[in-house]
Amino acid sequence: MKGYDGVVLTCPISLGYAKQSPHGAAWFIGSVLRELVKAAGIGKQHVDGFAVSSFSLGIDSAIALTQHFDLRPRWIEQANMGGVSGIIALRRAARAVQCDEASIIACIGGDGAAHRSFEATAANFSSWSVDAAFPYGAGGPNAAFSLITQHYMDKFGARRDDFARIALDQRYNANHYAGALLGHKRLTINDYMDARPIAGPLHLFDCVMPCAGGEGFLVMHEDRAKQLDLPYCRILASDELHNSYADDPVQYRSGWIDYMPALYDRAGIGPEDIDLLQTYDDYPVISMMQMEDLGFCKKGDGPQFVQDTDMRFDKSGSAVNKLPHNTCGGQLSCGQAGSAAGYLGITETIRQLTNTAQSNQVLGARHGLISGYGMVNYDRGLCSAAALLSGARACIFVKKCGADLNSLAHIFARARDPLSNAHHSAPNLPRLIYLLLWLYSAAMPVVTYNIPLQNYVANAWMIAWYIGR
C-alpha cells in the first residue's frame, strides 16, 4: 500500500463541548472551521477541500454547508461512519492532497445536543435496527454493549474492577484537560463500583454521556505547513476493515487483527514504540478489545494488561508498564459529541505529537496510535480503522541537556505548579528559588522546532527541578 509521504496533519481544534446546546450541528461545524483557518493563519478561500461527519445534520449535507460557509472546495467528502469517521476523513483527505485534488482540506466532525435529542438519534440510527431489532425489545446501544461486555467477561474472566482501570485513568487524564465535560469531577474505585446499574454488567461510568461539540484538523502538504510555520505530524500508516468476523455469535474482536501486523511493518515501528494510544471508548470493553487486537497483548489478556499498565498521561500511576491512553479523558470523561467523537483521538494525538497539549502533555511523545470503531446495526460495531502518526517537530531542549524524557515525566507531572505543593513533594530548595528559576526559564534561549512558549517554560522548569533535587 502506498504511503502518505509529504502529507501532514495540523491545527487540531476541539470546541464547544456541552451537555446540551441551543446550537445545531451546522453551528459547531462552522465554528470549528472558523477556528481552523484562524489557527493556520490563512483565509477561508485557501481551504479547497472539505470533509464533514455529523449525525444530526438531518437532510442537510456537506455540499449544502459550502453555501452557508461561503466555501468553494474542489474536493468534498461526507463520512458518517461514527467512531471511524475521523480516520476515514483523514485517509481520504490525505490521498486527495497527495493527488493534488486539493491543497488544504478541513476535516470536521460536529453535532448538536438538545433536550432528549439522543433518544431521537438512537431511535432512528439505522433502518435495520428499527425493522429487525427494536420490535423485539432491543434497548439501544446500552443493550447491545451490555451483551458484548457480558460475553467478554464470561469468555475471558474479566471483572468490573478491570474495566474500572480504564475509566479511572481516563478520568485522571480528563482532570488535567480543560475541554473535558467531566474533568472537574474526580472518580474513585468506590465511585465506579458503587455506581447505579444501567444494563446487565454496565453501570453508570461504563457509559458515555451524549453531548454537543466539534472536532477538526487540517490536512495539507508538508511544504505548505512549513511555509505557514505550523507544528504538524506525519501519517506513518493507516488502514480500515469493516464487517469482519461477522460469524462470531457475539463480538469480541474486529478487523484490526487482520491488518495491524502489516500496518506496523509499513510504519517501521511496533507496539513497543507507541508513546500514546487513543482508542474509541464508547464502553470500556471496546477499549480493552482494541488493546488486544492492536497488538498490545494477546486476545483475552486485556484484563491483566490494564491491571499491569499505568494509562495516565503523566505516567504517575503505580503500575510498572506505562502506556498513556485516551490522554484527554476520551469519550467516557469528555463526552460523546456524535460523529465528532470519531475525531477526538486524532485531534488529541496531533496536540500530543506537536507538543501543544499543555496541562495533559505526554512528555517526549513521538509516536501515537489512533483506533476507530463503531456503527451498530443490530448487535456489534461494523467498522474498524487505525492510524499511526509521528511527531515531525519535537522539542529537543531536554535531550540536549542530557536528561532522560521518561525519567523526568513523573517529576514534571508533580512539579507542574511552582506555587503549590498540594500535588507533589516539595523540592529541597526554597519555593521562592524555584519560582525565580521558573520565571527565568520563560526567557531562556532554547533550541526548539516551532514549539509554543508554554512548552519552553515547561521544559526549562523540569530542568530547574532536576538540577535542584
ZAMARGU-4260 file (C-alpha; in steps of 0.2 Angstrom, whole numbers, plus 5000, padded with zeros to 4 digits):
<rodrens>
0) 5000/5000/5000 | 5006/5017/4996 | 5012/5028/5010 | 5007/5046/5014 | 5024/5054/5011
5) 5023/5073/5010 | 5006/5074/5019 | 5004/5081/5036 | 4991/5084/5049 | 4990/5101/5059
10) 4979/5113/5068 | 4969/5102/5080 | 4953/5110/5086 | 4941/5104/5100 | 4927/5116/5103
15) 4911/5119/5112 | 4908/5103/5122 | 4891/5105/5132 | 4879/5093/5138 | 4865/5102/5129
20) 4866/5117/5117 | 4854/5128/5108 | 4866/5127/5093 | 4864/5113/5079 | 4877/5103/5070
25) 4880/5117/5057 | 4885/5129/5070 | 4898/5118/5078 | 4905/5113/5061 | 4906/5131/5055
30) 4914/5136/5072 | 4927/5123/5070 | 4930/5129/5053 | 4932/5147/5059 | 4945/5141/5072
35) 4954/5131/5059 | 4958/5145/5047 | 4962/5156/5062 | 4975/5144/5069 | 4983/5141/5052
40) 4984/5160/5048 | 4975/5158/5031 | 4959/5164/5023 | 4944/5154/5021 | 4947/5154/5002
45) 4963/5144/5004 | 4953/5129/5011 | 4949/5120/4994 | 4944/5103/5002 | 4930/5099/5015
50) 4926/5083/5024 | 4912/5083/5036 | 4904/5070/5048 | 4888/5073/5058 | 4873/5063/5064
55) 4862/5077/5067 | 4863/5087/5050 | 4847/5079/5045 | 4843/5082/5027 | 4857/5095/5025
60) 4874/5089/5018 | 4892/5094/5016 | 4888/5102/5000 | 4874/5112/5007 | 4886/5119/5021
65) 4898/5125/5007 | 4885/5138/5003 | 4882/5143/5021 | 4900/5144/5025 | 4905/5153/5008
70) 4917/5139/5003 | 4922/5134/4986 | 4930/5117/4988 | 4937/5107/4973 | 4936/5091/4984
75) 4922/5086/4996 | 4918/5071/5007 | 4904/5066/5019 | 4910/5052/5031 | 4896/5047/5043
80) 4903/5032/5050 | 4903/5035/5068 | 4919/5031/5078 | 4929/5028/5062 | 4923/5045/5054
85) 4939/5054/5058 | 4951/5041/5052 | 4941/5039/5036 | 4941/5058/5033 | 4960/5058/5037
90) 4963/5044/5024 | 4953/5051/5010 | 4959/5068/5013 | 4977/5063/5013 | 4976/5054/4997
95) 4967/5069/4989 | 4981/5080/4994 | 4994/5068/4988 | 4985/5068/4971 | 4984/5087/4971
100) 4965/5086/4971 | 4966/5099/4985 | 4979/5108/4994 | 4972/5112/5011 | 4957/5101/5017
105) 4947/5104/5033 | 4941/5088/5041 | 4927/5092/5054 | 4915/5082/5064 | 4901/5091/5074
110) 4885/5088/5082 | 4872/5097/5092 | 4863/5090/5108 | 4846/5097/5113 | 4835/5091/5127
115) 4832/5072/5124 | 4839/5073/5106 | 4849/5057/5109 | 4833/5047/5110 | 4828/5053/5093
120) 4846/5049/5086 | 4846/5031/5094 | 4828/5028/5088 | 4832/5032/5070 | 4850/5027/5069
125) 4848/5013/5057 | 4833/5007/5047 | 4839/4989/5050 | 4838/4992/5069 | 4821/4999/5068
130) 4814/4985/5057 | 4823/4970/5065 | 4829/4974/5082 | 4818/4987/5091 | 4802/4977/5089
135) 4809/4963/5099 | 4814/4974/5114 | 4831/4979/5109 | 4836/4994/5121 | 4848/5004/5110
140) 4867/5005/5112 | 4867/5000/5131 | 4858/4984/5127 | 4870/4979/5113 | 4886/4983/5123
145) 4879/4975/5138 | 4878/4959/5128 | 4896/4962/5122 | 4903/4966/5139 | 4894/4951/5147
150) 4901/4939/5134 | 4918/4946/5136 | 4918/4943/5155 | 4911/4926/5153 | 4924/4921/5139
155) 4940/4929/5147 | 4936/4931/5165 | 4936/4950/5165 | 4929/4958/5181 | 4921/4975/5183
160) 4937/4981/5193 | 4946/4978/5177 | 4935/4989/5167 | 4937/5002/5181 | 4956/5003/5177
165) 4952/5011/5160 | 4938/5023/5167 | 4948/5029/5182 | 4964/5033/5172 | 4954/5041/5159
170) 4946/5052/5172 | 4963/5057/5179 | 4968/5062/5162 | 4952/5072/5160 | 4955/5081/5176
175) 4970/5089/5168 | 4961/5093/5151 | 4951/5109/5151 | 4939/5103/5137 | 4933/5088/5146
180) 4914/5089/5152 | 4918/5078/5167 | 4935/5085/5170 | 4930/5094/5186 | 4925/5078/5194
185) 4936/5065/5202 | 4932/5047/5200 | 4937/5034/5213 | 4936/5015/5213 | 4922/5016/5225
190) 4913/5028/5214 | 4914/5016/5200 | 4910/5000/5209 | 4895/5008/5218 | 4888/5017/5203
195) 4870/5013/5198 | 4867/4998/5186 | 4862/5003/5168 | 4860/4987/5158 | 4867/4970/5164
200) 4886/4972/5169 | 4886/4990/5163 | 4885/5003/5176 | 4884/5022/5175 | 4903/5025/5172
205) 4904/5012/5159 | 4893/5023/5148 | 4897/5039/5138 | 4887/5055/5140 | 4880/5061/5124
210) 4884/5079/5121 | 4886/5093/5109 | 4903/5098/5102 | 4915/5099/5087 | 4932/5092/5082
215) 4943/5096/5067 | 4960/5097/5059 | 4969/5102/5043 | 4977/5091/5030 | 4990/5098/5019
220) 5007/5096/5010 | 5022/5096/5022 | 5029/5111/5012 | 5014/5121/5015 | 5014/5118/5034
225) 5032/5123/5034 | 5028/5139/5024 | 5014/5143/5037 | 5026/5139/5051 | 5014/5127/5058
230) 5018/5112/5070 | 5012/5096/5062 | 5013/5077/5062 | 5015/5064/5049 | 5005/5049/5044
235) 5016/5034/5045 | 5002/5021/5040 | 4983/5019/5041 | 4970/5005/5037 | 4952/5000/5039
240) 4942/4985/5038 | 4923/4983/5040 | 4910/4969/5044 | 4924/4957/5049 | 4921/4941/5059
245) 4903/4943/5055 | 4900/4924/5060 | 4905/4927/5078 | 4889/4925/5088 | 4894/4939/5100
250) 4908/4952/5095 | 4924/4950/5105 | 4936/4955/5091 | 4936/4966/5075 | 4946/4970/5059
255) 4962/4977/5067 | 4968/4959/5070 | 4969/4957/5051 | 4979/4972/5046 | 4989/4978/5061
260) 5004/4967/5058 | 5006/4975/5040 | 5002/4992/5047 | 5016/4991/5059 | 5028/4985/5046
265) 5023/4999/5034 | 5026/5011/5048 | 5043/5003/5053 | 5038/5003/5072 | 5029/4991/5083
270) 5018/4991/5098 | 5033/4994/5110 | 5037/5010/5101 | 5019/5018/5104 | 5020/5033/5116
275) 5002/5036/5117 | 4986/5026/5112 | 4969/5033/5108 | 4955/5020/5107 | 4937/5023/5103
280) 4929/5021/5120 | 4911/5021/5120 | 4912/5007/5133 | 4927/5001/5142 | 4926/4983/5135
285) 4928/4991/5117 | 4944/4999/5123 | 4950/4983/5130 | 4946/4974/5114 | 4956/4986/5104
290) 4971/4985/5115 | 4971/4966/5112 | 4968/4967/5093 | 4980/4982/5091 | 4994/4970/5097
295) 4997/4977/5115 | 4993/4960/5122 | 4986/4943/5117 | 4967/4940/5115 | 4959/4938/5132
300) 4974/4945/5141 | 4966/4963/5141 | 4960/4962/5159 | 4978/4958/5166 | 4986/4970/5154
305) 4976/4985/5161 | 4979/4980/5179 | 4998/4980/5175 | 4998/4996/5165 | 4998/5014/5170
310) 4987/5023/5157 | 4989/5040/5165 | 4996/5054/5153 | 5010/5058/5166 | 5014/5040/5170
315) 5011/5044/5188 | 5002/5028/5192 | 5009/5013/5202 | 5009/5000/5188 | 5026/4996/5180
320) 5021/4996/5162 | 5017/5013/5155 | 5005/5017/5141 | 4996/5034/5141 | 4979/5030/5135
325) 4965/5042/5129 | 4975/5056/5136 | 4962/5069/5136 | 4949/5058/5145 | 4941/5050/5130
330) 4923/5050/5127 | 4920/5042/5145 | 4926/5058/5153 | 4925/5071/5139 | 4908/5066/5132
335) 4902/5059/5116 | 4898/5073/5103 | 4890/5062/5090 | 4902/5060/5075 | 4914/5072/5082
340) 4919/5058/5094 | 4927/5049/5079 | 4939/5064/5078 | 4943/5066/5096 | 4958/5054/5096
345) 4965/5062/5081 | 4965/5080/5087 | 4971/5074/5104 | 4986/5064/5096 | 4990/5079/5085
350) 4991/5090/5100 | 5002/5077/5109 | 5014/5074/5095 | 5016/5093/5091 | 5019/5096/5110
355) 5005/5108/5112 | 4993/5098/5124 | 4998/5109/5138 | 4992/5103/5155 | 4990/5084/5149
360) 5005/5083/5138 | 5014/5066/5137 | 5032/5071/5139 | 5043/5066/5124 | 5029/5058/5114
365) 5035/5053/5096 | 5023/5040/5090 | 5004/5039/5093 | 4991/5026/5088 | 4973/5030/5085
370) 4959/5017/5083 | 4942/5019/5077 | 4926/5008/5080 | 4908/5010/5078 | 4891/5009/5068
375) 4879/4997/5076 | 4865/4990/5066 | 4860/4975/5077 | 4872/4969/5090 | 4890/4974/5085
380) 4901/4988/5078 | 4904/4986/5060 | 4919/4997/5057 | 4937/4996/5062 | 4951/5008/5057
385) 4968/5013/5064 | 4981/5026/5060 | 4999/5028/5066 | 5006/5046/5067 | 5023/5053/5071
390) 5028/5070/5078 | 5038/5080/5065 | 5044/5094/5075 | 5049/5089/5093 | 5057/5100/5106
395) 5075/5094/5109 | 5079/5105/5124 | 5078/5092/5137 | 5088/5080/5126 | 5102/5092/5123
400) 5103/5095/5142 | 5106/5076/5144 | 5090/5072/5154 | 5080/5057/5150 | 5062/5061/5145
405) 5054/5046/5153 | 5063/5048/5169 | 5058/5066/5170 | 5039/5063/5166 | 5034/5060/5183
410) 5044/5074/5190 | 5036/5086/5178 | 5019/5080/5182 | 5021/5083/5201 | 5031/5099/5199
415) 5020/5107/5186 | 5014/5121/5198 | 5028/5131/5206 | 5017/5140/5218 | 5008/5124/5225
420) 5014/5109/5235 | 4997/5101/5236 | 5000/5088/5222 | 5019/5084/5224 | 5033/5083/5237
425) 5041/5100/5239 | 5059/5101/5232 | 5073/5104/5245 | 5077/5121/5239 | 5065/5135/5245
430) 5050/5138/5234 | 5055/5156/5231 | 5071/5150/5222 | 5061/5138/5211 | 5049/5151/5207
435) 5063/5163/5201 | 5070/5148/5191 | 5053/5145/5183 | 5051/5163/5179 | 5068/5165/5172
440) 5065/5149/5161 | 5052/5159/5151 | 5066/5170/5144 | 5079/5157/5142 | 5086/5154/5124
445) 5081/5136/5120 | 5084/5126/5104 | 5067/5120/5098 | 5057/5116/5082 | 5042/5128/5081
450) 5036/5124/5099 | 5025/5136/5108 | 5032/5147/5123 | 5022/5137/5136 | 5031/5122/5132
455) 5048/5131/5133 | 5043/5135/5150 | 5038/5118/5155 | 5054/5110/5148 | 5065/5123/5157
460) 5055/5121/5173 | 5059/5102/5173 | 5077/5105/5171 | 5077/5118/5185 | 5068/5105/5196
465) 5080/5091/5191 | 5096/5102/5195 | 5089/5106/5212 | 5085/5089/5218
</rodrens>
